[in-house]
C-alpha cells in the first residue's frame, strides 16, 4: 500500500508544484493525461473505486441468477435464449476450464428457476432481486459522477425495468445482425478479394472488443442520473474494453500457472477465482466510467483532491466571481448562465459552483429561472444590491446551516472583529453588484 501512495505523492508534486505555462508544448499536452492517471490512482487507493467494486461483487453473487432467469425468459420469447450460454462462456474465457464449470452451474441454476410457476409473489421477488443489482450499479456511477440527487422511485423502477427487459434484446439483436452479415453471400464475396480479406480479418478480430466497448458506453450513458455525452462515454468504454482484453490475457496466464492454488483451496478454488474475476471486471467497468467523467468534466483535473476544498478566502472570491458574472451577463443581454456552463468557463467543479449559487439564491442575490438546465439572473437590479452583505453572506453562510445558535462573541477577539468589520464597511461603502459587474471582465479559470 505504501508504494502506490508514494507514486501518487511524486505525481502530485510533479503535476502541481511546477509552472507548466513555460514548459515545451509537448509537456503541456502530457499534463492532462498525467493528471487523469493521478485521479484514477487516487480514486482507487482512497477506496472510491475498489470499495464500490467489492460491493458490486457481493450484489452480483446474490442477483446474477435471478437477473439471468428474467433475461432468459424474455429471450426465450424471441427464440435466442440458447445464446446466453455462449455469451457467458466468452466472458469467462480468462478462467479457462474453471469458467466452463462456473457457466454450466449458473445455467443449471437458471434453468431450475421456472418463472412460469413462481406465482405473482415469486415473480415480483425475482424482478426485485434483479433490480437490486441495477440500482447498485447506478449508485456506483452516481458516486463517480458526483450526482447527489438520485432518481425518484418511479423513475428508478421504470428505467431499471426497461434496462432489464430491453437490454438483453438489444445485445442479442446486435450479435444476430453481426452474425447475419458475416454469413451473407456479399460478405463471402468480399472475403474472396485479397486486399480486403486481410482488412476484414483484422476488423473481425477487433469486433468483439468494439462490441464490448459499445455495451459499456450504453451503460455509461444510460445508468447515471445525469447527462453523459456519448463521445466521452465511448472514450471511457474503449479504454475499459482494452483493459478488459489485457486483464483477460493476464488472468489466463495466471490460471495456467496457478494449479497449486487449486490444490490448496480444493473445492473453494472455483468460487474464489470467480469472485476475483468478477471484482476485476467491475473495477474495469468503474474505471472506464471515471475516465468518461473526467473527460467530460476536465475542471476536476485541475485540483489535487477529489472534491473541492476551498479556503474561506477562496469562498469569498468565488461568491464575488459568480455574482459578478451573473450580473455581467444580465447587462450584456446574453443567455443567462447555468451552473454547468459557468463551471466550465471558470474551470471549477460544477457541484461546488452549485453550492455558491444556492447560497446567493438564499441571500436574495440571484434567482433561478424555470427550465432545463436552470439558469440564474440577478434577483433585483444589481445597482440596488450592495457588496458588503454579499461578503458577509459568504463568510457566515455555513453557520446559518447549523442547528446551533449563532456564533457568540469571544472576549479578546471582539475588538479585532469590530475593527475588521468597520474596515470592510469603509472599503466597500457605496459599492454595488453593478460596480463588480462593470469591472469583472470575461470569465477565466479561477486557478490560473
C-alpha positions as CSV (number, residue, x, y, z in Angstrom):
1,X,0.0,0.0,0.0
2,X,2.9,2.4,0.7
3,X,4.3,2.1,-2.9
4,X,1.1,3.4,-4.7
5,X,0.8,6.2,-2.2
6,X,4.5,7.1,-2.8
7,X,3.8,7.1,-6.6
8,X,0.8,9.4,-6.1
9,X,2.8,11.7,-3.9
10,X,5.5,12.0,-6.6
11,X,2.9,12.6,-9.3
12,X,1.2,15.2,-7.1
13,X,4.5,17.1,-6.7
14,X,5.4,16.8,-10.4
15,X,1.9,18.0,-11.7
16,X,1.0,20.8,-9.3
17,X,4.2,22.2,-7.9
18,X,5.5,23.4,-11.3
19,X,4.6,26.2,-13.6
20,X,3.6,24.4,-16.8
21,X,2.9,27.6,-18.7
22,X,6.5,28.0,-19.7
23,X,7.1,24.3,-20.4
24,X,7.5,22.9,-24.0
25,X,4.2,22.3,-25.9
26,X,4.6,18.5,-25.7
27,X,4.9,18.6,-22.0
28,X,1.9,20.9,-21.6
29,X,-0.1,18.4,-23.7
30,X,1.0,15.5,-21.5
31,X,-0.1,17.2,-18.2
32,X,-3.9,16.5,-18.7
33,X,-3.2,12.8,-19.4
34,X,-0.9,12.5,-16.3
35,X,-3.4,14.3,-14.2
36,X,-6.1,11.8,-15.4
37,X,-3.8,8.9,-14.3
38,X,-3.3,10.6,-11.0
39,X,-7.0,11.0,-10.5
40,X,-7.6,7.3,-11.3
41,X,-4.9,6.2,-8.9
42,X,-6.2,8.5,-6.2
43,X,-9.7,7.2,-6.6
44,X,-8.5,3.6,-6.4
45,X,-6.2,4.0,-3.4
46,X,-8.7,6.1,-1.5
47,X,-11.3,3.4,-1.9
48,X,-13.7,5.2,-4.2
49,X,-13.4,2.5,-6.9
50,X,-12.2,-0.7,-5.2
51,X,-14.8,-0.5,-2.4
52,X,-17.6,0.1,-4.9
53,X,-16.3,-2.9,-6.9
54,X,-16.2,-5.1,-3.9
55,X,-19.8,-4.1,-3.0
56,X,-20.9,-5.0,-6.5
57,X,-19.2,-8.4,-6.3
58,X,-21.4,-9.3,-3.3
59,X,-24.6,-7.9,-5.1
60,X,-23.7,-9.8,-8.3
61,X,-23.4,-13.1,-6.4
62,X,-26.9,-12.6,-5.0
63,X,-28.5,-11.2,-8.1
64,X,-26.8,-12.9,-11.1
65,X,-29.1,-16.0,-11.2
66,X,-32.4,-14.0,-10.8
67,X,-31.2,-11.5,-13.4
68,X,-30.3,-14.2,-15.9
69,X,-33.5,-16.0,-15.2
70,X,-35.6,-12.9,-16.1
71,X,-33.4,-12.3,-19.2
72,X,-33.6,-16.0,-20.2
73,X,-37.4,-15.9,-20.0
74,X,-37.5,-12.7,-22.2
75,X,-35.1,-14.1,-24.7
76,X,-37.0,-17.3,-24.9
77,X,-39.9,-15.5,-26.5
78,X,-37.5,-14.3,-29.2
79,X,-36.0,-17.8,-29.7
80,X,-32.5,-16.7,-28.9
81,X,-32.2,-18.0,-25.3
82,X,-29.8,-20.7,-26.4
83,X,-27.2,-18.0,-27.0
84,X,-27.0,-17.0,-23.3
85,X,-24.5,-19.8,-22.5
86,X,-22.0,-19.0,-25.3
87,X,-22.0,-15.3,-24.2
88,X,-21.4,-16.3,-20.6
89,X,-18.6,-18.6,-21.7
90,X,-17.0,-15.8,-23.6
91,X,-16.9,-13.6,-20.5
92,X,-15.4,-16.4,-18.5
93,X,-12.7,-17.3,-21.1
94,X,-9.8,-16.0,-18.8
95,X,-10.9,-18.6,-16.2
96,X,-10.2,-21.5,-18.6
97,X,-11.8,-24.8,-17.6
98,X,-12.9,-23.2,-14.3
99,X,-15.0,-20.7,-16.3
100,X,-16.7,-23.6,-18.1
101,X,-17.6,-25.2,-14.8
102,X,-19.0,-21.9,-13.4
103,X,-21.1,-21.2,-16.5
104,X,-22.5,-24.8,-16.5
105,X,-23.5,-24.4,-12.9
106,X,-25.1,-20.9,-13.5
107,X,-27.1,-22.2,-16.4
108,X,-28.2,-25.1,-14.3
109,X,-29.5,-22.8,-11.6
110,X,-31.2,-20.5,-14.2
111,X,-33.0,-23.5,-15.8
112,X,-34.2,-24.6,-12.4
113,X,-35.8,-21.2,-11.9
114,X,-39.1,-21.6,-13.7
115,X,-40.6,-18.2,-14.0
116,X,-44.0,-19.5,-15.1
117,X,-44.6,-21.5,-11.9
118,X,-43.3,-18.9,-9.4
119,X,-46.6,-17.1,-8.9
120,X,-47.1,-13.4,-8.6
121,X,-45.2,-13.0,-5.4
122,X,-42.3,-15.1,-6.6
123,X,-42.1,-13.3,-9.9
124,X,-42.1,-9.9,-8.1
125,X,-39.3,-11.1,-5.8
126,X,-37.3,-12.3,-8.8
127,X,-37.7,-8.9,-10.5
128,X,-36.8,-7.1,-7.3
129,X,-33.6,-9.0,-6.8
130,X,-32.7,-8.3,-10.4
131,X,-33.4,-4.6,-10.0
132,X,-31.2,-4.5,-6.9
133,X,-28.1,-5.1,-9.0
134,X,-29.0,-2.4,-11.5
135,X,-29.7,0.0,-8.6
136,X,-26.3,-0.7,-7.0
137,X,-24.6,-0.1,-10.3
138,X,-26.4,3.2,-10.7
139,X,-25.4,4.2,-7.2
140,X,-21.7,3.5,-8.0
141,X,-22.0,5.5,-11.3
142,X,-23.7,8.4,-9.5
143,X,-20.9,8.5,-7.0
144,X,-18.3,8.6,-9.8
145,X,-20.3,11.4,-11.5
146,X,-20.8,13.3,-8.2
147,X,-24.6,13.1,-8.5
148,X,-26.2,13.7,-5.1
149,X,-29.8,13.6,-6.4
150,X,-31.0,10.1,-7.1
151,X,-33.8,9.3,-9.4
152,X,-37.3,9.1,-7.9
153,X,-38.8,5.7,-7.0
154,X,-41.0,5.7,-10.1
155,X,-38.1,6.7,-12.4
156,X,-35.9,4.0,-10.8
157,X,-38.5,1.3,-11.4
158,X,-39.3,2.2,-15.0
159,X,-35.8,2.8,-16.2
160,X,-34.3,-0.2,-14.4
161,X,-37.0,-2.5,-15.5
162,X,-36.6,-1.3,-19.1
163,X,-32.9,-1.9,-18.8
164,X,-33.6,-5.5,-17.8
165,X,-36.3,-6.1,-20.4
166,X,-34.8,-4.3,-23.4
167,X,-31.1,-4.6,-22.7
168,X,-30.7,-8.3,-23.5
169,X,-32.9,-8.0,-26.6
170,X,-30.7,-5.2,-28.0
171,X,-27.5,-7.1,-27.2
172,X,-28.6,-10.3,-28.9
173,X,-30.1,-8.4,-31.8
174,X,-26.8,-6.7,-32.4
175,X,-25.0,-10.0,-32.2
176,X,-27.5,-11.6,-34.6
177,X,-27.1,-8.8,-37.1
178,X,-23.3,-9.2,-36.9
179,X,-23.6,-12.9,-37.5
180,X,-26.0,-12.4,-40.4
181,X,-23.6,-10.0,-42.1
182,X,-20.7,-12.4,-41.7
183,X,-22.7,-15.3,-43.2
184,X,-24.2,-13.3,-46.1
185,X,-23.1,-14.0,-49.7
186,X,-22.0,-10.4,-50.2
187,X,-19.6,-10.7,-47.2
188,X,-18.2,-14.0,-48.5
189,X,-17.7,-12.3,-51.9
190,X,-15.7,-9.6,-50.2
191,X,-13.6,-12.2,-48.4
192,X,-12.5,-13.5,-51.8
193,X,-10.8,-10.2,-52.7
194,X,-7.3,-10.5,-51.5
195,X,-6.6,-6.9,-50.2
196,X,-10.0,-6.7,-48.5
197,X,-9.8,-10.1,-46.8
198,X,-6.9,-9.0,-44.6
199,X,-8.6,-5.8,-43.6
200,X,-11.8,-7.8,-42.8
201,X,-9.9,-10.3,-40.9
202,X,-8.4,-7.6,-38.8
203,X,-11.8,-5.9,-38.3
204,X,-13.2,-9.3,-37.3
205,X,-10.6,-9.6,-34.7
206,X,-11.4,-6.2,-33.3
207,X,-15.2,-6.7,-33.5
208,X,-15.6,-8.4,-30.1
209,X,-13.7,-5.6,-28.4
210,X,-15.7,-2.9,-30.2
211,X,-19.0,-4.7,-29.3
212,X,-17.9,-4.8,-25.7
213,X,-17.0,-1.1,-25.8
214,X,-20.4,-0.2,-27.2
215,X,-22.1,-2.2,-24.5
216,X,-20.0,-0.3,-21.9
217,X,-20.8,3.0,-23.5
218,X,-24.5,2.2,-23.4
219,X,-24.3,1.5,-19.6
220,X,-22.3,4.7,-19.0
221,X,-24.9,6.8,-20.8
222,X,-28.0,5.1,-19.5
223,X,-27.4,4.5,-15.8
224,X,-26.0,7.7,-14.2
225,X,-28.7,10.2,-13.2
226,X,-27.0,12.9,-15.2
227,X,-26.4,13.8,-18.9
228,X,-23.4,11.9,-20.2
229,X,-22.2,12.8,-23.6
230,X,-21.8,9.8,-25.9
231,X,-18.3,10.7,-27.1
232,X,-16.9,10.8,-23.6
233,X,-18.8,7.6,-22.7
234,X,-17.4,5.9,-25.8
235,X,-13.8,7.1,-25.0
236,X,-14.1,5.6,-21.5
237,X,-15.6,2.5,-22.8
238,X,-12.8,2.0,-25.4
239,X,-10.2,2.2,-22.6
240,X,-12.3,-0.2,-20.4
241,X,-12.6,-2.7,-23.3
242,X,-8.8,-2.5,-23.9
243,X,-8.2,-3.1,-20.2
244,X,-10.7,-6.0,-20.3
245,X,-8.7,-7.7,-23.0
246,X,-5.3,-7.1,-21.4
247,X,-6.5,-8.2,-18.0
248,X,-8.2,-11.2,-19.6
249,X,-4.8,-12.3,-21.1
250,X,-3.1,-11.7,-17.8
251,X,-5.7,-13.7,-16.0
252,X,-5.4,-16.5,-18.5
253,X,-1.7,-16.7,-17.9
254,X,-2.3,-16.7,-14.1
255,X,-4.8,-19.5,-14.4
256,X,-2.3,-21.6,-16.5
257,X,0.3,-21.3,-13.7
258,X,-1.9,-21.5,-10.6
259,X,-2.6,-25.2,-10.3
260,X,-1.1,-25.1,-6.8
261,X,-3.9,-22.8,-5.7
262,X,-6.5,-25.4,-6.8
263,X,-4.6,-28.0,-4.7
264,X,-4.5,-25.6,-1.6
265,X,-8.2,-24.4,-1.8
266,X,-9.7,-27.6,-3.3
267,X,-13.4,-27.1,-4.0
268,X,-13.3,-23.5,-2.9
269,X,-10.8,-22.5,-5.6
270,X,-13.6,-22.2,-8.2
271,X,-15.7,-19.9,-6.1
272,X,-12.6,-17.8,-5.1
273,X,-11.4,-17.4,-8.7
274,X,-14.9,-16.5,-9.9
275,X,-15.2,-13.7,-7.2
276,X,-11.7,-12.4,-8.1
277,X,-12.6,-12.2,-11.8
278,X,-16.0,-10.5,-11.0
279,X,-14.2,-8.0,-8.8
280,X,-11.7,-7.2,-11.6
281,X,-14.5,-6.9,-14.2
282,X,-16.4,-4.4,-12.0
283,X,-13.2,-2.5,-11.3
284,X,-12.5,-2.1,-15.1
285,X,-16.1,-1.0,-15.7
286,X,-15.9,1.6,-13.0
287,X,-12.5,2.8,-14.2
288,X,-14.0,3.4,-17.6
289,X,-16.8,5.4,-16.1
290,X,-14.3,7.5,-14.2
291,X,-12.4,8.2,-17.4
292,X,-15.6,9.3,-19.1
293,X,-16.4,11.6,-16.1
294,X,-13.0,13.3,-16.1
295,X,-13.1,13.8,-19.9
296,X,-16.5,15.4,-19.7
297,X,-15.5,17.5,-16.6
298,X,-11.8,18.4,-17.0
299,X,-12.1,21.1,-14.3
300,X,-11.8,18.3,-11.7
301,X,-8.4,17.5,-13.1
302,X,-7.2,21.0,-12.1
303,X,-7.4,20.0,-8.4
304,X,-5.2,17.9,-6.3
305,X,-8.1,16.4,-4.3
306,X,-11.2,14.5,-5.4
307,X,-13.5,17.2,-4.0
308,X,-13.0,20.9,-4.0
309,X,-11.7,22.1,-0.6
310,X,-11.8,25.9,-0.9
311,X,-10.4,28.1,1.9
312,X,-12.5,30.8,3.5
313,X,-10.8,33.5,1.3
314,X,-11.4,31.4,-1.8
315,X,-15.2,31.0,-0.9
316,X,-15.4,34.8,-0.7
317,X,-13.7,35.2,-4.1
318,X,-16.0,32.5,-5.6
319,X,-19.1,34.3,-4.3
320,X,-17.9,37.6,-5.8
321,X,-16.9,36.0,-9.2
322,X,-20.2,34.1,-9.6
323,X,-22.4,37.0,-8.6
324,X,-20.4,39.3,-10.8
325,X,-20.5,37.1,-13.8
326,X,-24.3,36.6,-13.4
327,X,-24.8,40.3,-13.3
328,X,-22.4,41.0,-16.2
329,X,-24.3,38.5,-18.4
330,X,-27.5,40.3,-17.3
331,X,-26.2,43.6,-18.5
332,X,-24.9,42.2,-21.7
333,X,-28.3,40.8,-22.6
334,X,-26.9,37.3,-23.3
335,X,-28.3,33.9,-22.3
336,X,-28.2,33.7,-18.5
337,X,-25.6,31.4,-17.0
338,X,-26.4,27.8,-16.0
339,X,-24.2,26.2,-13.4
340,X,-22.6,23.7,-15.9
341,X,-21.6,26.4,-18.4
342,X,-20.3,28.8,-15.8
343,X,-18.3,26.0,-14.2
344,X,-16.6,25.2,-17.5
345,X,-15.9,28.9,-18.1
346,X,-14.3,29.2,-14.6
347,X,-12.7,25.7,-14.7
348,X,-14.2,25.0,-11.3
349,X,-16.3,21.8,-10.4
350,X,-20.0,22.3,-11.1
351,X,-21.1,20.8,-7.7
352,X,-19.0,23.4,-5.8
353,X,-20.4,26.2,-8.1
354,X,-24.0,25.0,-7.5
355,X,-23.4,25.4,-3.7
356,X,-22.4,29.0,-4.3
357,X,-25.4,29.7,-6.5
358,X,-27.7,28.2,-3.8
359,X,-26.1,30.5,-1.2
360,X,-26.6,33.5,-3.5
361,X,-30.2,32.5,-4.1
362,X,-30.8,32.1,-0.3
363,X,-29.3,35.5,0.3
364,X,-31.5,37.2,-2.3
365,X,-28.8,38.0,-4.9
366,X,-29.8,35.7,-7.7
367,X,-32.9,33.8,-8.7
368,X,-33.3,30.6,-10.6
369,X,-35.3,30.6,-13.8
370,X,-37.6,27.8,-14.8
371,X,-36.4,25.5,-17.5
372,X,-33.7,22.9,-18.1
373,X,-31.0,23.5,-17.3
374,X,-31.9,26.1,-14.7
375,X,-30.4,29.5,-15.4
376,X,-29.7,32.3,-13.0
377,X,-30.2,36.1,-13.1
378,X,-29.9,38.8,-10.5
379,X,-32.8,38.8,-8.0
380,X,-33.2,42.6,-8.5
381,X,-31.4,45.5,-10.2
382,X,-27.7,44.9,-9.5
383,X,-27.2,48.6,-8.6
384,X,-29.5,48.1,-5.6
385,X,-27.5,45.1,-4.2
386,X,-24.6,46.2,-2.0
387,X,-21.4,44.1,-1.9
388,X,-20.8,44.2,1.8
389,X,-23.8,42.0,2.7
390,X,-22.7,39.6,-0.1
391,X,-19.3,39.1,1.6
392,X,-21.0,38.7,5.0
393,X,-23.2,36.1,3.4
394,X,-20.2,34.2,2.0
395,X,-18.3,34.4,5.3
396,X,-21.1,33.2,7.5
397,X,-23.3,31.0,5.3
398,X,-22.3,27.7,6.8
399,X,-23.2,29.0,10.3
400,X,-26.8,29.5,9.2
401,X,-27.0,25.9,8.1
402,X,-26.2,24.6,11.6
403,X,-28.8,24.0,14.3
404,X,-26.7,25.6,16.9
405,X,-27.2,29.3,17.9
406,X,-25.2,32.0,16.0
407,X,-21.5,32.2,16.9
408,X,-21.2,34.4,20.1
409,X,-18.5,37.0,20.6
410,X,-15.4,35.9,22.4
411,X,-13.5,38.1,24.9
412,X,-10.4,39.5,23.3
413,X,-11.4,38.9,19.7
414,X,-14.4,41.2,19.7
415,X,-12.4,44.4,19.3
416,X,-10.4,42.9,16.4
417,X,-13.6,41.6,14.7
418,X,-15.2,45.1,15.1
419,X,-12.2,46.8,13.5
420,X,-12.3,44.3,10.6
421,X,-16.0,44.9,10.1
422,X,-15.5,48.7,10.2
423,X,-12.6,48.5,7.7
424,X,-14.7,46.4,5.3
425,X,-17.7,48.8,5.7
426,X,-15.4,51.7,4.8
427,X,-13.7,49.9,1.9
428,X,-16.9,48.7,0.3
429,X,-19.1,51.8,1.1
430,X,-21.3,52.6,-1.9
431,X,-20.1,49.6,-4.0
432,X,-22.9,47.5,-5.5
433,X,-23.1,44.4,-7.7
434,X,-23.3,46.7,-10.7
435,X,-19.8,48.0,-9.9
436,X,-18.5,44.5,-9.7
437,X,-20.1,43.5,-13.0
438,X,-18.5,46.5,-14.7
439,X,-15.0,45.6,-13.6
440,X,-15.0,41.8,-13.6
441,X,-14.4,41.2,-17.3
442,X,-14.6,37.9,-19.2
443,X,-14.8,34.7,-17.1
444,X,-11.4,33.0,-16.7
445,X,-10.2,29.9,-14.8
446,X,-10.2,30.5,-11.1
447,X,-7.0,28.6,-10.5
448,X,-4.9,30.1,-13.4
